[in-house]
Amino acid sequence: MAWLYGVTIAATDVRPMAAFYQRVFNAGLRERQVGAFALFVGDFAGVRLTLCPKALAGIDATQNIHQLTIAVADVEATIALAEQHGGSALGESAVRDPDGNSIELIGTSEA
């Protein structure tokens, strides 16, 4: 038996990303220091979420190669909240985080 334990998102600038995921999705993030790098780790809906600087992860991607799908109580309200905290709307049911990663939003009744 297997289950998803965690997800790591490599970010250009982890601080705005951490603020976005904390304020929009209440991700329970805490800052951790790894050498000269700050990263953020939290529990997001039972899955460990880590926001890691691209330089630490050795990532050189220029656009996202993953997409999260997150169930929320109110899609419209979540889009508005995302826009207030550095994200942008992407159609009627998706947003981009501050690094430009796309996030599909579905209502909890659809999940």
Chimera marker file (.cmm) of the C-alpha trace (Angstrom):
<marker_set name="trace">
<marker id="1" x="0.000" y="0.000" z="0.000" r="1" g="1" b="0" radius="0.5"/>
<marker id="2" x="1.291" y="3.461" z="-0.846" r="1" g="1" b="0" radius="0.5"/>
<marker id="3" x="0.071" y="6.991" z="-0.228" r="1" g="1" b="0" radius="0.5"/>
<marker id="4" x="1.250" y="10.485" z="-1.036" r="1" g="1" b="0" radius="0.5"/>
<marker id="5" x="3.313" y="11.706" z="1.912" r="1" g="1" b="0" radius="0.5"/>
<marker id="6" x="4.587" y="15.030" z="0.632" r="1" g="1" b="0" radius="0.5"/>
<marker id="7" x="4.992" y="17.501" z="-2.197" r="1" g="1" b="0" radius="0.5"/>
<marker id="8" x="7.907" y="19.863" z="-2.726" r="1" g="1" b="0" radius="0.5"/>
<marker id="9" x="7.530" y="22.986" z="-4.829" r="1" g="1" b="0" radius="0.5"/>
<marker id="10" x="10.771" y="24.603" z="-5.955" r="1" g="1" b="0" radius="0.5"/>
<marker id="11" x="10.301" y="28.379" z="-5.892" r="1" g="1" b="0" radius="0.5"/>
<marker id="12" x="12.151" y="31.349" z="-7.285" r="1" g="1" b="0" radius="0.5"/>
<marker id="13" x="11.430" y="33.353" z="-4.110" r="1" g="1" b="0" radius="0.5"/>
<marker id="14" x="10.144" y="31.198" z="-1.260" r="1" g="1" b="0" radius="0.5"/>
<marker id="15" x="8.953" y="33.985" z="1.063" r="1" g="1" b="0" radius="0.5"/>
<marker id="16" x="6.131" y="35.302" z="-1.189" r="1" g="1" b="0" radius="0.5"/>
<marker id="17" x="5.252" y="31.715" z="-2.048" r="1" g="1" b="0" radius="0.5"/>
<marker id="18" x="5.047" y="30.791" z="1.642" r="1" g="1" b="0" radius="0.5"/>
<marker id="19" x="2.879" y="33.835" z="2.383" r="1" g="1" b="0" radius="0.5"/>
<marker id="20" x="0.578" y="32.911" z="-0.528" r="1" g="1" b="0" radius="0.5"/>
<marker id="21" x="0.087" y="29.258" z="0.460" r="1" g="1" b="0" radius="0.5"/>
<marker id="22" x="-0.297" y="30.176" z="4.134" r="1" g="1" b="0" radius="0.5"/>
<marker id="23" x="-2.819" y="32.993" z="3.612" r="1" g="1" b="0" radius="0.5"/>
<marker id="24" x="-4.830" y="31.447" z="0.787" r="1" g="1" b="0" radius="0.5"/>
<marker id="25" x="-4.803" y="27.765" z="1.798" r="1" g="1" b="0" radius="0.5"/>
<marker id="26" x="-3.790" y="27.857" z="5.505" r="1" g="1" b="0" radius="0.5"/>
<marker id="27" x="-0.924" y="25.449" z="4.807" r="1" g="1" b="0" radius="0.5"/>
<marker id="28" x="0.582" y="25.524" z="8.316" r="1" g="1" b="0" radius="0.5"/>
<marker id="29" x="4.029" y="26.489" z="7.024" r="1" g="1" b="0" radius="0.5"/>
<marker id="30" x="7.029" y="26.937" z="9.299" r="1" g="1" b="0" radius="0.5"/>
<marker id="31" x="10.393" y="28.293" z="8.242" r="1" g="1" b="0" radius="0.5"/>
<marker id="32" x="13.406" y="25.976" z="8.351" r="1" g="1" b="0" radius="0.5"/>
<marker id="33" x="17.007" y="26.890" z="7.647" r="1" g="1" b="0" radius="0.5"/>
<marker id="34" x="19.141" y="24.572" z="5.518" r="1" g="1" b="0" radius="0.5"/>
<marker id="35" x="22.599" y="26.092" z="5.326" r="1" g="1" b="0" radius="0.5"/>
<marker id="36" x="22.213" y="29.522" z="3.734" r="1" g="1" b="0" radius="0.5"/>
<marker id="37" x="18.714" y="28.721" z="2.458" r="1" g="1" b="0" radius="0.5"/>
<marker id="38" x="15.312" y="29.277" z="4.050" r="1" g="1" b="0" radius="0.5"/>
<marker id="39" x="12.613" y="26.791" z="3.168" r="1" g="1" b="0" radius="0.5"/>
<marker id="40" x="9.086" y="26.344" z="4.462" r="1" g="1" b="0" radius="0.5"/>
<marker id="41" x="7.472" y="23.082" z="5.577" r="1" g="1" b="0" radius="0.5"/>
<marker id="42" x="3.901" y="22.486" z="6.674" r="1" g="1" b="0" radius="0.5"/>
<marker id="43" x="0.985" y="20.097" z="6.782" r="1" g="1" b="0" radius="0.5"/>
<marker id="44" x="-1.462" y="20.794" z="3.976" r="1" g="1" b="0" radius="0.5"/>
<marker id="45" x="-4.583" y="18.629" z="4.133" r="1" g="1" b="0" radius="0.5"/>
<marker id="46" x="-2.601" y="15.729" z="5.585" r="1" g="1" b="0" radius="0.5"/>
<marker id="47" x="0.238" y="15.997" z="3.054" r="1" g="1" b="0" radius="0.5"/>
<marker id="48" x="3.619" y="17.514" z="3.885" r="1" g="1" b="0" radius="0.5"/>
<marker id="49" x="4.140" y="20.621" z="1.735" r="1" g="1" b="0" radius="0.5"/>
<marker id="50" x="7.672" y="21.926" z="1.316" r="1" g="1" b="0" radius="0.5"/>
<marker id="51" x="8.540" y="25.173" z="-0.449" r="1" g="1" b="0" radius="0.5"/>
<marker id="52" x="12.186" y="25.033" z="-1.401" r="1" g="1" b="0" radius="0.5"/>
<marker id="53" x="14.394" y="27.572" z="-3.203" r="1" g="1" b="0" radius="0.5"/>
<marker id="54" x="15.130" y="26.484" z="-6.781" r="1" g="1" b="0" radius="0.5"/>
<marker id="55" x="18.836" y="27.047" z="-6.119" r="1" g="1" b="0" radius="0.5"/>
<marker id="56" x="18.827" y="24.566" z="-3.231" r="1" g="1" b="0" radius="0.5"/>
<marker id="57" x="16.861" y="21.997" z="-5.240" r="1" g="1" b="0" radius="0.5"/>
<marker id="58" x="19.020" y="22.460" z="-8.325" r="1" g="1" b="0" radius="0.5"/>
<marker id="59" x="15.948" y="23.275" z="-10.433" r="1" g="1" b="0" radius="0.5"/>
<marker id="60" x="16.277" y="25.425" z="-13.546" r="1" g="1" b="0" radius="0.5"/>
<marker id="61" x="12.685" y="25.246" z="-14.866" r="1" g="1" b="0" radius="0.5"/>
<marker id="62" x="11.259" y="28.402" z="-16.400" r="1" g="1" b="0" radius="0.5"/>
<marker id="63" x="7.609" y="27.322" z="-16.225" r="1" g="1" b="0" radius="0.5"/>
<marker id="64" x="5.692" y="24.957" z="-14.010" r="1" g="1" b="0" radius="0.5"/>
<marker id="65" x="5.802" y="21.259" z="-14.753" r="1" g="1" b="0" radius="0.5"/>
<marker id="66" x="3.107" y="20.292" z="-12.257" r="1" g="1" b="0" radius="0.5"/>
<marker id="67" x="-0.377" y="21.435" z="-11.353" r="1" g="1" b="0" radius="0.5"/>
<marker id="68" x="-2.060" y="21.095" z="-8.001" r="1" g="1" b="0" radius="0.5"/>
<marker id="69" x="-5.806" y="20.518" z="-7.714" r="1" g="1" b="0" radius="0.5"/>
<marker id="70" x="-7.160" y="21.865" z="-4.433" r="1" g="1" b="0" radius="0.5"/>
<marker id="71" x="-10.709" y="21.436" z="-3.120" r="1" g="1" b="0" radius="0.5"/>
<marker id="72" x="-12.021" y="24.588" z="-1.433" r="1" g="1" b="0" radius="0.5"/>
<marker id="73" x="-15.331" y="25.591" z="0.118" r="1" g="1" b="0" radius="0.5"/>
<marker id="74" x="-15.789" y="28.622" z="-2.192" r="1" g="1" b="0" radius="0.5"/>
<marker id="75" x="-13.921" y="28.797" z="-5.511" r="1" g="1" b="0" radius="0.5"/>
<marker id="76" x="-14.752" y="32.467" z="-6.213" r="1" g="1" b="0" radius="0.5"/>
<marker id="77" x="-13.705" y="33.575" z="-2.715" r="1" g="1" b="0" radius="0.5"/>
<marker id="78" x="-10.458" y="31.593" z="-3.008" r="1" g="1" b="0" radius="0.5"/>
<marker id="79" x="-9.646" y="33.244" z="-6.340" r="1" g="1" b="0" radius="0.5"/>
<marker id="80" x="-10.216" y="36.669" z="-4.763" r="1" g="1" b="0" radius="0.5"/>
<marker id="81" x="-8.021" y="35.730" z="-1.791" r="1" g="1" b="0" radius="0.5"/>
<marker id="82" x="-5.295" y="34.461" z="-4.127" r="1" g="1" b="0" radius="0.5"/>
<marker id="83" x="-5.329" y="37.777" z="-6.018" r="1" g="1" b="0" radius="0.5"/>
<marker id="84" x="-4.960" y="39.672" z="-2.730" r="1" g="1" b="0" radius="0.5"/>
<marker id="85" x="-1.852" y="37.667" z="-1.828" r="1" g="1" b="0" radius="0.5"/>
<marker id="86" x="0.283" y="37.740" z="-4.957" r="1" g="1" b="0" radius="0.5"/>
<marker id="87" x="-1.549" y="35.206" z="-7.121" r="1" g="1" b="0" radius="0.5"/>
<marker id="88" x="-3.581" y="35.772" z="-10.257" r="1" g="1" b="0" radius="0.5"/>
<marker id="89" x="-6.826" y="34.391" z="-11.648" r="1" g="1" b="0" radius="0.5"/>
<marker id="90" x="-6.553" y="31.814" z="-14.401" r="1" g="1" b="0" radius="0.5"/>
<marker id="91" x="-10.043" y="31.439" z="-15.773" r="1" g="1" b="0" radius="0.5"/>
<marker id="92" x="-13.088" y="30.759" z="-13.607" r="1" g="1" b="0" radius="0.5"/>
<marker id="93" x="-11.694" y="27.869" z="-11.597" r="1" g="1" b="0" radius="0.5"/>
<marker id="94" x="-7.926" y="28.242" z="-11.361" r="1" g="1" b="0" radius="0.5"/>
<marker id="95" x="-5.213" y="30.565" z="-10.088" r="1" g="1" b="0" radius="0.5"/>
<marker id="96" x="-1.492" y="31.044" z="-10.477" r="1" g="1" b="0" radius="0.5"/>
<marker id="97" x="0.690" y="31.307" z="-7.374" r="1" g="1" b="0" radius="0.5"/>
<marker id="98" x="3.363" y="34.054" z="-7.157" r="1" g="1" b="0" radius="0.5"/>
<marker id="99" x="5.828" y="31.865" z="-9.096" r="1" g="1" b="0" radius="0.5"/>
<marker id="100" x="3.305" y="31.274" z="-11.893" r="1" g="1" b="0" radius="0.5"/>
<marker id="101" x="2.391" y="27.669" z="-11.028" r="1" g="1" b="0" radius="0.5"/>
<marker id="102" x="-1.189" y="26.822" z="-11.946" r="1" g="1" b="0" radius="0.5"/>
<marker id="103" x="-3.619" y="25.568" z="-9.309" r="1" g="1" b="0" radius="0.5"/>
<marker id="104" x="-6.967" y="24.088" z="-10.304" r="1" g="1" b="0" radius="0.5"/>
<marker id="105" x="-9.691" y="24.861" z="-7.764" r="1" g="1" b="0" radius="0.5"/>
<marker id="106" x="-12.723" y="22.638" z="-7.263" r="1" g="1" b="0" radius="0.5"/>
<marker id="107" x="-15.549" y="23.012" z="-4.804" r="1" g="1" b="0" radius="0.5"/>
<marker id="108" x="-15.537" y="20.615" z="-1.883" r="1" g="1" b="0" radius="0.5"/>
<marker id="109" x="-18.869" y="19.240" z="-3.117" r="1" g="1" b="0" radius="0.5"/>
<marker id="110" x="-17.089" y="18.137" z="-6.335" r="1" g="1" b="0" radius="0.5"/>
<marker id="111" x="-14.235" y="16.375" z="-4.536" r="1" g="1" b="0" radius="0.5"/>
<link id1="1" id2="2" r="1" g="1" b="0" radius="0.2"/>
<link id1="2" id2="3" r="1" g="1" b="0" radius="0.2"/>
<link id1="3" id2="4" r="1" g="1" b="0" radius="0.2"/>
<link id1="4" id2="5" r="1" g="1" b="0" radius="0.2"/>
<link id1="5" id2="6" r="1" g="1" b="0" radius="0.2"/>
<link id1="6" id2="7" r="1" g="1" b="0" radius="0.2"/>
<link id1="7" id2="8" r="1" g="1" b="0" radius="0.2"/>
<link id1="8" id2="9" r="1" g="1" b="0" radius="0.2"/>
<link id1="9" id2="10" r="1" g="1" b="0" radius="0.2"/>
<link id1="10" id2="11" r="1" g="1" b="0" radius="0.2"/>
<link id1="11" id2="12" r="1" g="1" b="0" radius="0.2"/>
<link id1="12" id2="13" r="1" g="1" b="0" radius="0.2"/>
<link id1="13" id2="14" r="1" g="1" b="0" radius="0.2"/>
<link id1="14" id2="15" r="1" g="1" b="0" radius="0.2"/>
<link id1="15" id2="16" r="1" g="1" b="0" radius="0.2"/>
<link id1="16" id2="17" r="1" g="1" b="0" radius="0.2"/>
<link id1="17" id2="18" r="1" g="1" b="0" radius="0.2"/>
<link id1="18" id2="19" r="1" g="1" b="0" radius="0.2"/>
<link id1="19" id2="20" r="1" g="1" b="0" radius="0.2"/>
<link id1="20" id2="21" r="1" g="1" b="0" radius="0.2"/>
<link id1="21" id2="22" r="1" g="1" b="0" radius="0.2"/>
<link id1="22" id2="23" r="1" g="1" b="0" radius="0.2"/>
<link id1="23" id2="24" r="1" g="1" b="0" radius="0.2"/>
<link id1="24" id2="25" r="1" g="1" b="0" radius="0.2"/>
<link id1="25" id2="26" r="1" g="1" b="0" radius="0.2"/>
<link id1="26" id2="27" r="1" g="1" b="0" radius="0.2"/>
<link id1="27" id2="28" r="1" g="1" b="0" radius="0.2"/>
<link id1="28" id2="29" r="1" g="1" b="0" radius="0.2"/>
<link id1="29" id2="30" r="1" g="1" b="0" radius="0.2"/>
<link id1="30" id2="31" r="1" g="1" b="0" radius="0.2"/>
<link id1="31" id2="32" r="1" g="1" b="0" radius="0.2"/>
<link id1="32" id2="33" r="1" g="1" b="0" radius="0.2"/>
<link id1="33" id2="34" r="1" g="1" b="0" radius="0.2"/>
<link id1="34" id2="35" r="1" g="1" b="0" radius="0.2"/>
<link id1="35" id2="36" r="1" g="1" b="0" radius="0.2"/>
<link id1="36" id2="37" r="1" g="1" b="0" radius="0.2"/>
<link id1="37" id2="38" r="1" g="1" b="0" radius="0.2"/>
<link id1="38" id2="39" r="1" g="1" b="0" radius="0.2"/>
<link id1="39" id2="40" r="1" g="1" b="0" radius="0.2"/>
<link id1="40" id2="41" r="1" g="1" b="0" radius="0.2"/>
<link id1="41" id2="42" r="1" g="1" b="0" radius="0.2"/>
<link id1="42" id2="43" r="1" g="1" b="0" radius="0.2"/>
<link id1="43" id2="44" r="1" g="1" b="0" radius="0.2"/>
<link id1="44" id2="45" r="1" g="1" b="0" radius="0.2"/>
<link id1="45" id2="46" r="1" g="1" b="0" radius="0.2"/>
<link id1="46" id2="47" r="1" g="1" b="0" radius="0.2"/>
<link id1="47" id2="48" r="1" g="1" b="0" radius="0.2"/>
<link id1="48" id2="49" r="1" g="1" b="0" radius="0.2"/>
<link id1="49" id2="50" r="1" g="1" b="0" radius="0.2"/>
<link id1="50" id2="51" r="1" g="1" b="0" radius="0.2"/>
<link id1="51" id2="52" r="1" g="1" b="0" radius="0.2"/>
<link id1="52" id2="53" r="1" g="1" b="0" radius="0.2"/>
<link id1="53" id2="54" r="1" g="1" b="0" radius="0.2"/>
<link id1="54" id2="55" r="1" g="1" b="0" radius="0.2"/>
<link id1="55" id2="56" r="1" g="1" b="0" radius="0.2"/>
<link id1="56" id2="57" r="1" g="1" b="0" radius="0.2"/>
<link id1="57" id2="58" r="1" g="1" b="0" radius="0.2"/>
<link id1="58" id2="59" r="1" g="1" b="0" radius="0.2"/>
<link id1="59" id2="60" r="1" g="1" b="0" radius="0.2"/>
<link id1="60" id2="61" r="1" g="1" b="0" radius="0.2"/>
<link id1="61" id2="62" r="1" g="1" b="0" radius="0.2"/>
<link id1="62" id2="63" r="1" g="1" b="0" radius="0.2"/>
<link id1="63" id2="64" r="1" g="1" b="0" radius="0.2"/>
<link id1="64" id2="65" r="1" g="1" b="0" radius="0.2"/>
<link id1="65" id2="66" r="1" g="1" b="0" radius="0.2"/>
<link id1="66" id2="67" r="1" g="1" b="0" radius="0.2"/>
<link id1="67" id2="68" r="1" g="1" b="0" radius="0.2"/>
<link id1="68" id2="69" r="1" g="1" b="0" radius="0.2"/>
<link id1="69" id2="70" r="1" g="1" b="0" radius="0.2"/>
<link id1="70" id2="71" r="1" g="1" b="0" radius="0.2"/>
<link id1="71" id2="72" r="1" g="1" b="0" radius="0.2"/>
<link id1="72" id2="73" r="1" g="1" b="0" radius="0.2"/>
<link id1="73" id2="74" r="1" g="1" b="0" radius="0.2"/>
<link id1="74" id2="75" r="1" g="1" b="0" radius="0.2"/>
<link id1="75" id2="76" r="1" g="1" b="0" radius="0.2"/>
<link id1="76" id2="77" r="1" g="1" b="0" radius="0.2"/>
<link id1="77" id2="78" r="1" g="1" b="0" radius="0.2"/>
<link id1="78" id2="79" r="1" g="1" b="0" radius="0.2"/>
<link id1="79" id2="80" r="1" g="1" b="0" radius="0.2"/>
<link id1="80" id2="81" r="1" g="1" b="0" radius="0.2"/>
<link id1="81" id2="82" r="1" g="1" b="0" radius="0.2"/>
<link id1="82" id2="83" r="1" g="1" b="0" radius="0.2"/>
<link id1="83" id2="84" r="1" g="1" b="0" radius="0.2"/>
<link id1="84" id2="85" r="1" g="1" b="0" radius="0.2"/>
<link id1="85" id2="86" r="1" g="1" b="0" radius="0.2"/>
<link id1="86" id2="87" r="1" g="1" b="0" radius="0.2"/>
<link id1="87" id2="88" r="1" g="1" b="0" radius="0.2"/>
<link id1="88" id2="89" r="1" g="1" b="0" radius="0.2"/>
<link id1="89" id2="90" r="1" g="1" b="0" radius="0.2"/>
<link id1="90" id2="91" r="1" g="1" b="0" radius="0.2"/>
<link id1="91" id2="92" r="1" g="1" b="0" radius="0.2"/>
<link id1="92" id2="93" r="1" g="1" b="0" radius="0.2"/>
<link id1="93" id2="94" r="1" g="1" b="0" radius="0.2"/>
<link id1="94" id2="95" r="1" g="1" b="0" radius="0.2"/>
<link id1="95" id2="96" r="1" g="1" b="0" radius="0.2"/>
<link id1="96" id2="97" r="1" g="1" b="0" radius="0.2"/>
<link id1="97" id2="98" r="1" g="1" b="0" radius="0.2"/>
<link id1="98" id2="99" r="1" g="1" b="0" radius="0.2"/>
<link id1="99" id2="100" r="1" g="1" b="0" radius="0.2"/>
<link id1="100" id2="101" r="1" g="1" b="0" radius="0.2"/>
<link id1="101" id2="102" r="1" g="1" b="0" radius="0.2"/>
<link id1="102" id2="103" r="1" g="1" b="0" radius="0.2"/>
<link id1="103" id2="104" r="1" g="1" b="0" radius="0.2"/>
<link id1="104" id2="105" r="1" g="1" b="0" radius="0.2"/>
<link id1="105" id2="106" r="1" g="1" b="0" radius="0.2"/>
<link id1="106" id2="107" r="1" g="1" b="0" radius="0.2"/>
<link id1="107" id2="108" r="1" g="1" b="0" radius="0.2"/>
<link id1="108" id2="109" r="1" g="1" b="0" radius="0.2"/>
<link id1="109" id2="110" r="1" g="1" b="0" radius="0.2"/>
<link id1="110" id2="111" r="1" g="1" b="0" radius="0.2"/>
</marker_set>
